[in-house]
Amino acid sequence: MLLNQFATPGLGSLLGRRILPGLGQLALAIAGCALVIAWYALTLMQAYELMDMNASASVASHARLGEAGAVAFLVSWFWALATSLSLLREAKGTDPASPMNIPPRITE
């Protein structure tokens, strides 16, 4: 659960053998991160162009790109949270070892 929530959404799901959800979460997280980085790069390039004294650059907003990236990453994070909680519920639901399944103690 910690890997899924605090490192990269999807990695914990893959380790929990939830292959398709894990790949989906990972792809969505990477796409969201790439969109946010693209928004940041475009905004920085535009700011540097405006600092040039001779440039008469027009200002265009790339906010939609950043917003789409943030939404995609958040969706992957919440999807990973749901998968993590499902894995925890599944792990708690297993029957504890009954006395019949415990091997006998070897005494000498």
MMTF fields as JSON, N, C-alpha, C and O atoms, coordinates in Angstrom:
{
  "mmtfVersion": "1.0.0",
  "mmtfProducer": "UNKNOWN",
  "numBonds": 431,
  "numAtoms": 432,
  "numGroups": 108,
  "numChains": 1,
  "numModels": 1,
  "chainsPerModel": [1],
  "groupsPerChain": [108],
  "chainIdList": ["A"],
  "bondAtomList": [4, 2, 8, 6, 12, 10, 16, 14, 20, 18, 24, 22, 28, 26, 32, 30, 36, 34, 40, 38, 44, 42, 48, 46, 52, 50, 56, 54, 60, 58, 64, 62, 68, 66, 72, 70, 76, 74, 80, 78, 84, 82, 88, 86, 92, 90, 96, 94, 100, 98, 104, 102, 108, 106, 112, 110, 116, 114, 120, 118, 124, 122, 128, 126, 132, 130, 136, 134, 140, 138, 144, 142, 148, 146, 152, 150, 156, 154, 160, 158, 164, 162, 168, 166, 172, 170, 176, 174, 180, 178, 184, 182, 188, 186, 192, 190, 196, 194, 200, 198, 204, 202, 208, 206, 212, 210, 216, 214, 220, 218, 224, 222, 228, 226, 232, 230, 236, 234, 240, 238, 244, 242, 248, 246, 252, 250, 256, 254, 260, 258, 264, 262, 268, 266, 272, 270, 276, 274, 280, 278, 284, 282, 288, 286, 292, 290, 296, 294, 300, 298, 304, 302, 308, 306, 312, 310, 316, 314, 320, 318, 324, 322, 328, 326, 332, 330, 336, 334, 340, 338, 344, 342, 348, 346, 352, 350, 356, 354, 360, 358, 364, 362, 368, 366, 372, 370, 376, 374, 380, 378, 384, 382, 388, 386, 392, 390, 396, 394, 400, 398, 404, 402, 408, 406, 412, 410, 416, 414, 420, 418, 424, 422, 428, 426],
  "bondOrderList": [1, 1, 1, 1, 1, 1, 1, 1, 1, 1, 1, 1, 1, 1, 1, 1, 1, 1, 1, 1, 1, 1, 1, 1, 1, 1, 1, 1, 1, 1, 1, 1, 1, 1, 1, 1, 1, 1, 1, 1, 1, 1, 1, 1, 1, 1, 1, 1, 1, 1, 1, 1, 1, 1, 1, 1, 1, 1, 1, 1, 1, 1, 1, 1, 1, 1, 1, 1, 1, 1, 1, 1, 1, 1, 1, 1, 1, 1, 1, 1, 1, 1, 1, 1, 1, 1, 1, 1, 1, 1, 1, 1, 1, 1, 1, 1, 1, 1, 1, 1, 1, 1, 1, 1, 1, 1, 1],
  "groupList": [{"groupName": "MET", "atomNameList": ["N", "CA", "C", "O"], "elementList": ["N", "C", "C", "O"], "formalChargeList": [0, 0, 0, 0], "bondAtomList": [1, 0, 2, 1, 3, 2], "bondOrderList": [1, 1, 2], "singleLetterCode": "M", "chemCompType": "L-PEPTIDE LINKING"}, {"groupName": "LEU", "atomNameList": ["N", "CA", "C", "O"], "elementList": ["N", "C", "C", "O"], "formalChargeList": [0, 0, 0, 0], "bondAtomList": [1, 0, 2, 1, 3, 2], "bondOrderList": [1, 1, 2], "singleLetterCode": "L", "chemCompType": "L-PEPTIDE LINKING"}, {"groupName": "ASN", "atomNameList": ["N", "CA", "C", "O"], "elementList": ["N", "C", "C", "O"], "formalChargeList": [0, 0, 0, 0], "bondAtomList": [1, 0, 2, 1, 3, 2], "bondOrderList": [1, 1, 2], "singleLetterCode": "N", "chemCompType": "L-PEPTIDE LINKING"}, {"groupName": "GLN", "atomNameList": ["N", "CA", "C", "O"], "elementList": ["N", "C", "C", "O"], "formalChargeList": [0, 0, 0, 0], "bondAtomList": [1, 0, 2, 1, 3, 2], "bondOrderList": [1, 1, 2], "singleLetterCode": "Q", "chemCompType": "L-PEPTIDE LINKING"}, {"groupName": "PHE", "atomNameList": ["N", "CA", "C", "O"], "elementList": ["N", "C", "C", "O"], "formalChargeList": [0, 0, 0, 0], "bondAtomList": [1, 0, 2, 1, 3, 2], "bondOrderList": [1, 1, 2], "singleLetterCode": "F", "chemCompType": "L-PEPTIDE LINKING"}, {"groupName": "ALA", "atomNameList": ["N", "CA", "C", "O"], "elementList": ["N", "C", "C", "O"], "formalChargeList": [0, 0, 0, 0], "bondAtomList": [1, 0, 2, 1, 3, 2], "bondOrderList": [1, 1, 2], "singleLetterCode": "A", "chemCompType": "L-PEPTIDE LINKING"}, {"groupName": "THR", "atomNameList": ["N", "CA", "C", "O"], "elementList": ["N", "C", "C", "O"], "formalChargeList": [0, 0, 0, 0], "bondAtomList": [1, 0, 2, 1, 3, 2], "bondOrderList": [1, 1, 2], "singleLetterCode": "T", "chemCompType": "L-PEPTIDE LINKING"}, {"groupName": "PRO", "atomNameList": ["N", "CA", "C", "O"], "elementList": ["N", "C", "C", "O"], "formalChargeList": [0, 0, 0, 0], "bondAtomList": [1, 0, 2, 1, 3, 2], "bondOrderList": [1, 1, 2], "singleLetterCode": "P", "chemCompType": "L-PEPTIDE LINKING"}, {"groupName": "GLY", "atomNameList": ["N", "CA", "C", "O"], "elementList": ["N", "C", "C", "O"], "formalChargeList": [0, 0, 0, 0], "bondAtomList": [1, 0, 2, 1, 3, 2], "bondOrderList": [1, 1, 2], "singleLetterCode": "G", "chemCompType": "PEPTIDE LINKING"}, {"groupName": "SER", "atomNameList": ["N", "CA", "C", "O"], "elementList": ["N", "C", "C", "O"], "formalChargeList": [0, 0, 0, 0], "bondAtomList": [1, 0, 2, 1, 3, 2], "bondOrderList": [1, 1, 2], "singleLetterCode": "S", "chemCompType": "L-PEPTIDE LINKING"}, {"groupName": "ARG", "atomNameList": ["N", "CA", "C", "O"], "elementList": ["N", "C", "C", "O"], "formalChargeList": [0, 0, 0, 0], "bondAtomList": [1, 0, 2, 1, 3, 2], "bondOrderList": [1, 1, 2], "singleLetterCode": "R", "chemCompType": "L-PEPTIDE LINKING"}, {"groupName": "ILE", "atomNameList": ["N", "CA", "C", "O"], "elementList": ["N", "C", "C", "O"], "formalChargeList": [0, 0, 0, 0], "bondAtomList": [1, 0, 2, 1, 3, 2], "bondOrderList": [1, 1, 2], "singleLetterCode": "I", "chemCompType": "L-PEPTIDE LINKING"}, {"groupName": "CYS", "atomNameList": ["N", "CA", "C", "O"], "elementList": ["N", "C", "C", "O"], "formalChargeList": [0, 0, 0, 0], "bondAtomList": [1, 0, 2, 1, 3, 2], "bondOrderList": [1, 1, 2], "singleLetterCode": "C", "chemCompType": "L-PEPTIDE LINKING"}, {"groupName": "VAL", "atomNameList": ["N", "CA", "C", "O"], "elementList": ["N", "C", "C", "O"], "formalChargeList": [0, 0, 0, 0], "bondAtomList": [1, 0, 2, 1, 3, 2], "bondOrderList": [1, 1, 2], "singleLetterCode": "V", "chemCompType": "L-PEPTIDE LINKING"}, {"groupName": "TRP", "atomNameList": ["N", "CA", "C", "O"], "elementList": ["N", "C", "C", "O"], "formalChargeList": [0, 0, 0, 0], "bondAtomList": [1, 0, 2, 1, 3, 2], "bondOrderList": [1, 1, 2], "singleLetterCode": "W", "chemCompType": "L-PEPTIDE LINKING"}, {"groupName": "TYR", "atomNameList": ["N", "CA", "C", "O"], "elementList": ["N", "C", "C", "O"], "formalChargeList": [0, 0, 0, 0], "bondAtomList": [1, 0, 2, 1, 3, 2], "bondOrderList": [1, 1, 2], "singleLetterCode": "Y", "chemCompType": "L-PEPTIDE LINKING"}, {"groupName": "GLU", "atomNameList": ["N", "CA", "C", "O"], "elementList": ["N", "C", "C", "O"], "formalChargeList": [0, 0, 0, 0], "bondAtomList": [1, 0, 2, 1, 3, 2], "bondOrderList": [1, 1, 2], "singleLetterCode": "E", "chemCompType": "L-PEPTIDE LINKING"}, {"groupName": "ASP", "atomNameList": ["N", "CA", "C", "O"], "elementList": ["N", "C", "C", "O"], "formalChargeList": [0, 0, 0, 0], "bondAtomList": [1, 0, 2, 1, 3, 2], "bondOrderList": [1, 1, 2], "singleLetterCode": "D", "chemCompType": "L-PEPTIDE LINKING"}, {"groupName": "HIS", "atomNameList": ["N", "CA", "C", "O"], "elementList": ["N", "C", "C", "O"], "formalChargeList": [0, 0, 0, 0], "bondAtomList": [1, 0, 2, 1, 3, 2], "bondOrderList": [1, 1, 2], "singleLetterCode": "H", "chemCompType": "L-PEPTIDE LINKING"}, {"groupName": "LYS", "atomNameList": ["N", "CA", "C", "O"], "elementList": ["N", "C", "C", "O"], "formalChargeList": [0, 0, 0, 0], "bondAtomList": [1, 0, 2, 1, 3, 2], "bondOrderList": [1, 1, 2], "singleLetterCode": "K", "chemCompType": "L-PEPTIDE LINKING"}],
  "groupTypeList": [0, 1, 1, 2, 3, 4, 5, 6, 7, 8, 1, 8, 9, 1, 1, 8, 10, 10, 11, 1, 7, 8, 1, 8, 3, 1, 5, 1, 5, 11, 5, 8, 12, 5, 1, 13, 11, 5, 14, 15, 5, 1, 6, 1, 0, 3, 5, 15, 16, 1, 0, 17, 0, 2, 5, 9, 5, 9, 13, 5, 9, 18, 5, 10, 1, 8, 16, 5, 8, 5, 13, 5, 4, 1, 13, 9, 14, 4, 14, 5, 1, 5, 6, 9, 1, 9, 1, 1, 10, 16, 5, 19, 8, 6, 17, 7, 5, 9, 7, 0, 2, 11, 7, 7, 10, 11, 6, 16],
  "groupIdList": [1, 2, 3, 4, 5, 6, 7, 8, 9, 10, 11, 12, 13, 14, 15, 16, 17, 18, 19, 20, 21, 22, 23, 24, 25, 26, 27, 28, 29, 30, 31, 32, 33, 34, 35, 36, 37, 38, 39, 40, 41, 42, 43, 44, 45, 46, 47, 48, 49, 50, 51, 52, 53, 54, 55, 56, 57, 58, 59, 60, 61, 62, 63, 64, 65, 66, 67, 68, 69, 70, 71, 72, 73, 74, 75, 76, 77, 78, 79, 80, 81, 82, 83, 84, 85, 86, 87, 88, 89, 90, 91, 92, 93, 94, 95, 96, 97, 98, 99, 100, 101, 102, 103, 104, 105, 106, 107, 108],
  "secStructList": [7, 2, 0, 0, 0, 0, 0, 7, 6, 6, 2, 2, 2, 2, 2, 6, 6, 7, 2, 2, 2, 2, 2, 2, 2, 2, 2, 2, 2, 2, 2, 2, 2, 2, 2, 2, 2, 2, 2, 2, 2, 2, 2, 2, 2, 2, 2, 2, 2, 2, 2, 1, 6, 6, 7, 7, 7, 7, 7, 7, 7, 7, 2, 2, 2, 2, 2, 2, 2, 2, 2, 2, 2, 2, 2, 2, 2, 2, 2, 2, 2, 2, 2, 2, 2, 2, 2, 2, 2, 2, 2, 2, 6, 1, 7, 7, 7, 7, 6, 6, 6, 1, 7, 7, 7, 7, 7, 7],
  "xCoordList": [0.829, 0.0, 0.876, 0.568, 1.959, 2.823, 3.445, 3.541, 3.86, 4.459, 3.433, 3.749, 2.217, 1.147, 0.784, 0.514, 0.773, 0.298, 1.405, 1.173, 2.59, 3.605, 4.771, 5.574, 4.878, 5.952, 5.358, 5.388, 4.833, 4.234, 2.96, 3.004, 1.827, 0.594, 0.763, 1.201, 0.416, 0.505, 1.584, 1.429, 2.675, 3.757, 3.326, 3.622, 2.639, 2.15, 1.106, 1.049, 0.288, -0.714, -0.041, -0.477, 1.014, 1.748, 2.393, 2.385, 2.953, 3.539, 2.477, 2.756, 1.26, 0.151, -0.513, -1.573, 0.108, -0.356, -1.702, -2.485, -1.947, -3.098, -2.526, -2.322, -2.274, -1.506, -2.229, -1.664, -3.444, -4.145, -4.418, -4.133, -4.962, -5.123, -3.789, -3.702, -2.761, -1.45, -0.891, -0.363, -1.006, -0.524, -1.332, -0.778, -2.638, -3.485, -3.14, -3.05, -2.945, -2.586, -1.234, -1.062, -0.289, 1.052, 1.03, 1.673, 0.302, 0.208, -0.462, -0.023, -1.521, -2.227, -1.354, -1.364, -0.601, 0.287, 1.403, 1.733, 1.976, 3.056, 2.519, 3.167, 1.345, 0.746, 0.444, 0.714, -0.11, -0.406, 0.851, 0.877, 1.881, 3.157, 3.746, 4.261, 3.678, 4.201, 3.437, 4.043, 2.128, 1.339, 1.692, 1.78, 1.894, 2.269, 3.653, 3.875, 4.578, 5.922, 5.858, 6.561, 5.021, 4.869, 4.29, 4.749, 3.294, 2.718, 3.778, 3.878, 4.561, 5.611, 6.656, 7.067, 7.081, 8.083, 7.551, 8.263, 6.306, 5.731, 5.578, 5.822, 5.176, 5.028, 6.384, 6.509, 7.396, 8.743, 9.273, 9.84, 9.096, 9.57, 8.891, 9.525, 7.613, 6.872, 7.376, 7.482, 7.682, 8.19, 9.561, 9.833, 10.406, 11.719, 11.592, 12.367, 10.632, 10.405, 9.936, 10.318, 9.111, 8.606, 9.697, 9.611, 10.724, 11.813, 12.716, 13.438, 12.67, 13.486, 12.935, 11.744, 13.791, 13.356, 12.803, 11.89, 13.354, 12.951, 11.764, 11.201, 11.386, 10.318, 8.96, 8.728, 8.101, 6.714, 5.841, 4.956, 6.11, 5.409, 4.022, 3.818, 3.111, 1.764, 1.697, 2.397, 0.856, 0.725, -0.417, -1.554, -0.101, -1.113, -1.079, -0.015, -2.229, -2.307, -2.249, -2.916, -1.446, -1.348, -1.911, -1.554, -2.793, -3.322, -4.1, -4.057, -4.797, -5.583, -4.696, -5.099, -3.497, -2.549, -2.155, -2.147, -1.832, -1.473, -2.638, -2.465, -3.818, -5.004, -5.316, -5.642, -5.219, -5.477, -4.47, -4.829, -3.216, -2.194, -2.447, -2.303, -2.827, -3.109, -4.304, -4.288, -5.331, -6.523, -6.173, -6.608, -5.398, -5.007, -4.203, -4.426, -3.267, -2.469, -3.332, -3.164, -4.252, -5.133, -6.041, -6.286, -6.539, -7.367, -6.567, -7.065, -5.318, -4.485, -4.189, -4.111, -4.021, -3.738, -4.938, -4.785, -6.132, -7.329, -7.632, -8.11, -7.359, -7.532, -6.568, -6.935, -5.34, -4.355, -4.78, -4.552, -5.393, -5.895, -6.984, -6.989, -7.898, -8.961, -8.38, -8.835, -7.389, -6.758, -6.011, -6.05, -5.332, -4.617, -5.568, -5.295, -6.685, -7.668, -8.265, -8.547, -8.457, -8.953, -7.951, -8.333, -6.677, -5.637, -5.562, -5.383, -5.699, -5.691, -6.888, -6.748, -8.062, -9.267, -9.118, -9.52, -8.533, -8.322, -7.321, -7.496, -6.295, -5.285, -5.849, -5.498, -6.718, -7.322, -8.381, -8.68, -8.95, -10.027, -9.571, -10.398, -8.286, -7.818, -7.912, -7.727, -8.199, -8.339, -6.977, -6.001, -6.92, -5.649, -5.374, -6.284, -4.15, -3.773, -4.5, -4.444, -5.164, -5.869, -4.892, -3.858, -5.211, -4.311, -4.059, -3.041, -4.969, -4.811, -3.686, -3.062, -3.431, -2.441, -1.044, -0.096, -0.905, 0.406, 1.176, 0.66, 2.415, 3.205, 3.541, 3.634, 3.714, 4.005, 5.382, 6.301, 5.493, 6.751, 7.698, 7.318, 8.922, 9.917, 10.626, 11.243, 10.53, 11.218, 12.223, 11.991, 13.316, 14.365, 14.574, 15.412],
  "yCoordList": [-1.191, 0.0, 1.26, 2.232, 1.239, 2.419, 2.724, 3.886, 1.698, 1.894, 2.465, 3.341, 1.97, 2.419, 3.877, 4.615, 4.301, 5.637, 6.681, 7.833, 6.308, 7.321, 7.285, 8.218, 6.255, 6.202, 6.483, 7.622, 5.482, 5.631, 4.801, 3.593, 5.422, 4.641, 3.546, 3.807, 2.337, 1.203, 0.213, -0.983, 0.675, -0.253, -1.218, -2.411, -0.714, -1.584, -2.57, -3.713, -2.124, -3.016, -4.132, -5.282, -3.79, -4.809, -5.816, -7.016, -5.335, -6.25, -7.108, -8.228, -6.575, -7.334, -8.248, -8.813, -8.39, -9.263, -8.841, -9.675, -7.551, -6.974, -6.317, -5.104, -7.145, -6.717, -5.639, -4.57, -5.892, -4.925, -3.611, -2.553, -3.63, -2.344, -1.643, -0.42, -2.402, -1.806, -1.124, -0.015, -1.786, -1.178, 0.064, 1.057, 0.004, 1.169, 2.339, 3.479, 2.053, 3.115, 3.718, 4.937, 2.869, 3.341, 4.187, 5.236, 3.745, 4.497, 5.851, 6.862, 5.868, 7.119, 8.073, 9.278, 7.55, 8.388, 8.974, 10.153, 8.168, 8.655, 9.694, 10.714, 9.447, 10.414, 11.731, 12.806, 11.645, 12.856, 13.636, 14.862, 12.936, 13.587, 14.23, 15.346, 13.555, 14.103, 15.368, 16.327, 15.378, 16.56, 17.743, 18.876, 17.489, 18.574, 19.11, 20.321, 18.226, 18.666, 19.471, 20.471, 19.041, 19.788, 21.175, 22.16, 21.255, 22.555, 23.457, 24.634, 22.908, 23.68, 24.172, 25.331, 23.301, 23.674, 24.763, 25.722, 24.625, 25.638, 26.978, 28.029, 26.939, 28.183, 28.846, 30.066, 28.039, 28.59, 29.194, 30.286, 28.494, 29.012, 30.338, 31.267, 30.414, 31.64, 32.783, 33.926, 32.466, 33.486, 33.991, 35.189, 33.108, 33.521, 34.356, 35.29, 34.031, 34.821, 36.226, 37.193, 36.345, 37.657, 38.514, 39.742, 37.865, 38.625, 39.264, 40.219, 38.737, 39.294, 40.672, 40.822, 41.648, 43.035, 43.244, 44.045, 42.526, 42.747, 41.896, 42.101, 40.962, 40.036, 40.679, 41.377, 40.432, 40.864, 39.615, 39.462, 38.741, 37.457, 37.637, 38.444, 36.891, 36.91, 35.905, 34.893, 36.203, 35.348, 34.368, 34.768, 33.087, 32.037, 31.185, 30.871, 30.834, 30.034, 28.544, 28.07, 27.837, 26.388, 25.69, 24.551, 26.386, 25.871, 24.565, 23.685, 24.44, 23.216, 21.972, 20.899, 22.13, 21.027, 20.584, 19.393, 21.553, 21.251, 20.684, 19.761, 21.232, 20.734, 19.299, 18.468, 19.01, 17.643, 16.671, 15.556, 17.087, 16.238, 15.98, 14.856, 17.035, 16.889, 15.972, 15.135, 16.13, 15.281, 13.826, 12.923, 13.592, 12.22, 11.579, 10.416, 12.33, 11.78, 11.508, 10.48, 12.415, 12.194, 10.988, 10.228, 10.812, 9.639, 8.363, 7.396, 8.36, 7.165, 6.943, 5.795, 8.006, 7.891, 7.309, 6.411, 7.821, 7.291, 5.866, 5.059, 5.551, 4.175, 3.252, 2.142, 3.714, 2.93, 2.769, 1.718, 3.798, 3.7, 2.636, 1.839, 2.62, 1.616, 0.207, -0.72, 0.046, -1.261, -1.662, -2.827, -0.714, -1.006, -1.451, -2.418, -0.746, -1.131, -2.498, -3.274, -2.791, -4.109, -5.202, -6.262, -4.937, -5.906, -6.116, -7.24, -5.022, -5.148, -5.943, -6.792, -5.674, -6.416, -7.899, -8.766, -8.167, -9.556, -10.246, -11.42, -9.548, -10.136, -10.399, -11.395, -9.516, -9.71, -10.793, -11.377, -11.07, -12.037, -13.482, -14.386, -13.722, -15.101, -15.698, -15.008, -16.984, -17.672, -17.827, -18.188, -17.552, -17.798, -19.292, -20.108, -19.634, -21.053, -21.734, -21.284, -22.797, -23.542, -24.516, -24.841, -24.982, -25.911, -27.185, -27.849, -27.525, -28.732, -28.559, -29.54, -27.322, -27.07, -26.791, -26.684, -26.672, -26.372, -27.666, -28.632, -27.702, -28.933, -29.21, -28.287, -30.458, -30.799, -30.274, -30.171, -29.948, -29.454, -30.642, -31.673, -30.46, -31.522, -31.291, -30.247, -32.275, -32.187, -33.308, -34.422, -32.997, -34.03, -34.418, -35.27],
  "zCoordList": [0.0, 0.0, 0.0, -0.689, 0.768, 0.829, -0.527, -0.921, -1.233, -2.554, -3.525, -4.33, -3.443, -4.333, -4.084, -5.032, -2.827, -2.501, -2.453, -2.82, -2.015, -1.785, -2.779, -2.81, -3.572, -4.569, -5.946, -6.41, -6.586, -7.906, -7.973, -7.739, -8.289, -8.418, -9.466, -10.587, -9.094, -10.008, -9.629, -9.876, -9.036, -8.69, -7.586, -7.654, -6.587, -5.52, -6.024, -5.571, -6.958, -7.545, -8.339, -8.296, -9.056, -9.808, -8.862, -9.135, -7.748, -6.776, -6.091, -5.663, -5.991, -5.417, -6.433, -6.168, -7.585, -8.673, -9.266, -9.72, -9.252, -9.956, -11.212, -11.261, -12.223, -13.393, -14.211, -14.444, -14.641, -15.494, -14.772, -15.333, -13.542, -12.851, -12.611, -12.727, -12.28, -12.036, -13.274, -13.192, -14.422, -15.672, -16.031, -16.501, -15.808, -16.074, -15.176, -15.632, -13.887, -12.941, -13.29, -13.26, -13.618, -13.957, -15.23, -15.284, -16.245, -17.502, -17.283, -17.832, -16.484, -16.206, -15.404, -15.654, -14.444, -13.64, -14.5, -14.37, -15.367, -16.24, -17.218, -17.453, -17.788, -18.712, -17.999, -18.534, -16.801, -16.034, -15.709, -15.824, -15.307, -14.998, -16.251, -16.185, -17.369, -18.626, -19.032, -19.51, -18.848, -19.184, -18.282, -18.754, -17.002, -16.083, -16.441, -16.41, -16.778, -17.167, -18.471, -18.614, -19.418, -20.672, -20.404, -20.981, -19.54, -19.179, -18.563, -18.911, -17.655, -16.986, -17.992, -17.943, -18.895, -19.892, -20.822, -21.12, -21.283, -22.171, -21.469, -22.061, -20.218, -19.457, -19.235, -19.339, -18.927, -18.747, -20.036, -20.021, -21.153, -22.438, -22.76, -23.261, -22.473, -22.736, -21.838, -22.282, -20.592, -19.681, -20.149, -20.075, -20.62, -21.122, -22.386, -22.595, -23.22, -24.43, -24.077, -24.737, -23.043, -22.647, -22.006, -22.016, -21.449, -20.839, -21.896, -21.609, -23.1, -24.178, -24.54, -24.813, -24.539, -24.771, -26.183, -26.382, -27.156, -28.544, -28.96, -30.035, -28.138, -28.531, -28.312, -27.325, -29.23, -29.078, -29.094, -29.936, -28.158, -28.104, -27.498, -26.591, -28.005, -27.439, -26.296, -26.293, -25.347, -24.166, -24.401, -24.65, -24.319, -24.46, -23.198, -22.664, -22.752, -21.537, -21.881, -22.801, -21.126, -21.286, -20.049, -19.751, -19.337, -18.076, -18.267, -17.406, -19.371, -19.606, -19.63, -19.18, -20.156, -20.217, -18.803, -18.495, -17.958, -16.578, -15.789, -14.993, -16.008, -15.306, -15.713, -14.866, -16.999, -17.467, -16.873, -16.494, -16.79, -16.192, -14.716, -14.237, -13.997, -12.573, -12.344, -11.441, -13.158, -13.018, -13.327, -12.614, -14.376, -14.728, -13.604, -13.268, -13.018, -11.932, -10.704, -10.049, -10.386, -9.232, -9.434, -8.497, -10.648, -10.928, -10.725, -10.15, -11.2, -11.009, -9.536, -9.097, -8.759, -7.329, -6.589, -5.761, -6.887, -6.219, -6.661, -5.864, -7.914, -8.398, -7.657, -7.271, -7.462, -6.715, -5.261, -4.663, -4.69, -3.318, -3.217, -2.279, -4.172, -4.171, -4.31, -3.641, -5.166, -5.331, -4.066, -3.67, -3.427, -2.19, -1.092, -0.38, -0.956, 0.058, -0.245, 0.668, -1.518, -1.92, -1.55, -1.056, -1.791, -1.435, 0.075, 0.542, 0.84, 2.299, 2.798, 3.679, 2.241, 2.626, 2.306, 3.083, 1.145, 0.738, 1.665, 1.993, 2.083, 2.965, 4.354, 4.986, 4.835, 6.154, 6.14, 7.181, 4.983, 4.879, 4.868, 4.988, 4.729, 4.705, 6.095, 7.097, 6.142, 7.422, 8.071, 7.414, 9.37, 10.051, 10.106, 9.956, 10.315, 10.355, 11.504, 12.648, 11.19, 12.234, 12.888, 12.305, 14.089, 14.771, 13.965, 14.159, 13.073, 12.263, 11.228, 10.825, 10.802, 9.756, 10.292, 9.515, 11.6, 12.177, 12.323, 12.884, 11.825, 11.927, 13.401, 14.21, 13.723, 15.115, 15.53, 14.718, 16.818, 17.36, 17.584, 18.139, 17.14, 17.293, 18.621, 18.836, 19.507, 20.801, 20.886, 20.415, 21.483, 21.599, 23.031, 23.324]
}
